[in-house]
Amino acid sequence: MEELELLHQIRHLDAVYRRKKHLTSQKLYPADRERTQGYGRILSSLSESAEGMSQKDLAEKLSIRPQSLTEALENLEKEELIVRKRSKTDKRQVLVSISEKGLEAEKHNRQIRRLVSEEIFACLSGTEKKELKRLLEKINSEADRNQKGEEP
């Protein structure tokens, strides 16, 4: 199988996942859709950090430009899904953390991701899922190394 065909299959799966996630979200949580559309990764990352994180660290974790993140955070703050506060240890630094309302939205997003993932991968056996995970981890690890300019 050619590499381009593999890439095509990965992109197709991503498109199917996004479409199913959108439809499931509309069905289960229609009120959340307008507020959180496009911000799932931000909320998910912030939900993993109890004390919050700097905007710079969040941008690096998500591999997005700080300027792009600024606009997204402003929108999330307007919707009261995140809060910004000064660091207790370094008053120059502003930490971004998820609010209670944001945690509820992230809980909904997590449920949607779980349901859609279960549906998409239902055709695979447990062994096939483990093998697919192993192969994707190998590809991602190598891609991350290449992106950082490291040697294998």
N, C-alpha and C positions, 0 to 999 in steps of 0.2 A: 504494500500500500504506500502510495506516495505521501510525502509530508504535507503537501498542499491539501490532499484529500482528508488527512487527519485534522488539519486546521479547520477545514470546512465543516467537518463533523462536530468539532468543539464549538465553533461559532453557531452552528445550527442548534445544538443542545442549549447553549446560552440563550438564544432567541426564544426557544420553546419554554425554558425556565422562566424568563422574564414575562412572557405572555401569560403563562399559567399563574404566576405570582400576582400579576395585575388583576386577572379575573377572580382569583380566590380572594384577594384583598377587597375588591369591590363587593363581593358576595358576603363576606364575613364582617368586614369593618368599613362600610362605606364612608362614615364620618372621618376616619383616619386618613383616607386616601389623599385628600387635598392638602392636609397639613404635613404629611410625612413623605410624600412622593419624592423619590430621589435622595432622601436623607437617611435611608436605612442603615448604610454603612457607618455613618457618623454616629447615630444613636447606638448602634451595636458596639462600636469601639468605646464610646463613653460609658456604656453600661458595664464594661469590664474593668473600669477604673474607679474605685470607691472615692478617692480624693480628688478626682478630676485630672486633667492634663493640660499642658500649655497648648496654645494654638499651633505653635511650631511642631511640637511632638505629634499632635494629632494629624497635621498635614503630612508629616513624614510617614506615619503609620499607614495612612490611606493612600500614599503616593499621589497627592494632588498639590497643586500650587497653593501657597498660603493665601493669595488674593482670591482664588476661587472659594476657598474655605471660609473666608471672611463673610462673603455674601450669604453663603448657606447658613452660617452661624447666626447672622442677623435675622434671617427668616425663622430659624428655629427658636431664637430668643423671643421674637414677636409672638410666636405660638405658645410660649412658655414651656417648651420642651427641653430647654437647656437653661443653665444659669452660669453667669460669669462672676468670679470673685477674685480678689487679690490673694496671692499666696501668703500664707502665714509666715513662711520662712524668708521669702524674697518679695517685698512689697512692690517691686517693679514688675513682677510677673503676674499675669492674669491667667487664672485656671478656668477651664471650661468643664462643667460637669452636667450630667443629665439630671433633670428634675423628676419629681414623682410622676407628673403627667407624661414626661418623656419615657420613663420606665414602663408605664402602661402601654404606650405606643410601641415600644421595643418588644414588649411581651407579645403584643399582637403580631408584630413583624416576625418574631421568632416562630410563633405558631404557624404562620403562613408558610415560612421557609420549610418548616418540618413537614407540613402536609404536602406541599408541592414536591419536595425531595422524595418523600415516600412514594408518591404517585409515579414520578419519573423513573425511579430505580426499582420499582416493583418487579420489573421484568428480569432482574438479575438475581442470581442465587447469592447467598451469603459469601461464598468463596469468590464469586465473580466480583462482588462489591469490594472485597478486600484486595483483590488483584488490581482492579481499576484504581482504587485509592493509592496503592503502592506505586503504580505507574505514573499517576498524576503527580504524586509527591516527588518522584524522581525528576520528572519534566520541570516542575515548578522550582525545585531546588537548583537545577542547572540553569534555568532561565534567570533566577534571582542572582546567581553567581555571575553570569554573563553580563547582566545589567549593571552590576557593581564593578565590573572589570576584574574580577578575581579569576585566578587559575583554578581549573578543576582539581 
